[in-house]
Amino acid sequence: MRQFVDDSSDPWVAFVARAEGGDYKGAYYLVMEPAGGDGGGSVALTDVRWNSTRTAERTLATMSGVELRRRLRSALGRAGRLASV
C-alpha cells in the first residue's frame, strides 16, 4: 500500500489487488482509492499487472508521486470521471 496526493493535494491510496481465477500470470493489478474512503471511489488499473505480490509491492514502493498521479489521471479518464484540477 502506498499513500500519495493527487494534483489537487487530495490524499489517495494505491494498493495491489488479486484477480479471481487459477492463472497466476498477471493475477495482481493496481487499484487506487481516495484515502479514508469506503472503496466506493476506487479505480482499478487492470492494465498494470504483476505475477506476484512481491514484484507488485516492490514496483509500487518505487513509483514516484508523479507516476502515481499520471496513472490516476489516466484511470479516472478511462472511468469517465474527471480528475480534480
C-alpha positions in Angstrom: 0.0 0.0 0.0 1.2 3.5 -0.8 -0.2 6.9 0.0 0.1 9.9 -2.3 -1.6 13.1 -3.2 -3.3 14.0 -6.5 -2.9 17.2 -8.4 -5.3 18.9 -6.0 -3.4 17.7 -3.0 -6.2 15.3 -2.1 -4.9 12.1 -0.4 -5.1 8.8 -2.3 -4.0 5.2 -1.5 -2.6 2.9 -4.1 -2.6 -0.9 -3.4 -2.4 -4.2 -5.1 -5.4 -6.5 -5.6 -5.7 -10.1 -6.9 -7.9 -11.1 -9.8 -10.0 -14.2 -9.4 -9.0 -17.3 -11.3 -6.5 -20.0 -11.3 -3.9 -18.4 -13.6 -1.1 -16.6 -11.7 0.2 -14.7 -14.8 -0.9 -11.1 -14.3 -3.1 -12.0 -11.4 -2.2 -8.9 -9.4 -3.2 -5.4 -10.5 -3.1 -1.8 -9.3 -6.0 -0.1 -7.5 -6.3 3.5 -6.3 -8.9 5.0 -4.0 -9.4 8.2 -2.1 -7.7 7.9 1.4 -10.3 7.3 4.1 -12.9 6.3 1.6 -15.1 3.3 1.8 -13.9 1.9 -1.5 -16.7 3.5 -3.5 -14.4 5.9 -5.3 -11.8 3.3 -6.2 -10.4 2.9 -9.7 -8.8 -0.3 -10.9 -5.9 -0.1 -13.3 -6.2 -3.6 -14.7 -3.7 -3.0 -17.4 -1.0 -2.6 -14.7 -0.4 -6.2 -13.8 2.2 -8.4 -12.0 2.7 -12.1 -11.5 3.4 -11.9 -7.7 2.7 -9.7 -4.7 6.4 -9.4 -4.1 7.0 -7.8 -7.5 3.8 -5.7 -7.3 4.7 -4.3 -3.9 8.3 -3.6 -4.9 7.2 -1.8 -8.0 4.5 0.2 -6.1 7.1 1.2 -3.5 9.5 2.6 -6.1 6.9 4.5 -8.2 7.3 8.3 -7.9 4.5 10.6 -6.9 4.5 12.0 -10.4 4.0 8.4 -11.9 1.2 7.7 -9.4 -0.6 11.0 -10.3 -0.2 10.3 -14.0 -1.7 6.8 -13.7 -4.5 8.1 -11.5 -5.5 10.8 -14.1 -5.4 8.1 -16.8 -7.6 5.7 -14.8 -10.1 8.4 -13.9 -10.3 9.5 -17.5 -11.0 5.9 -18.7 -13.6 5.5 -16.0 -15.3 8.6 -17.3 -14.6 10.7 -14.2 -12.8 14.0 -14.3 -9.6 14.4 -12.3 -9.6 17.4 -9.9 -8.0 20.4 -11.4 
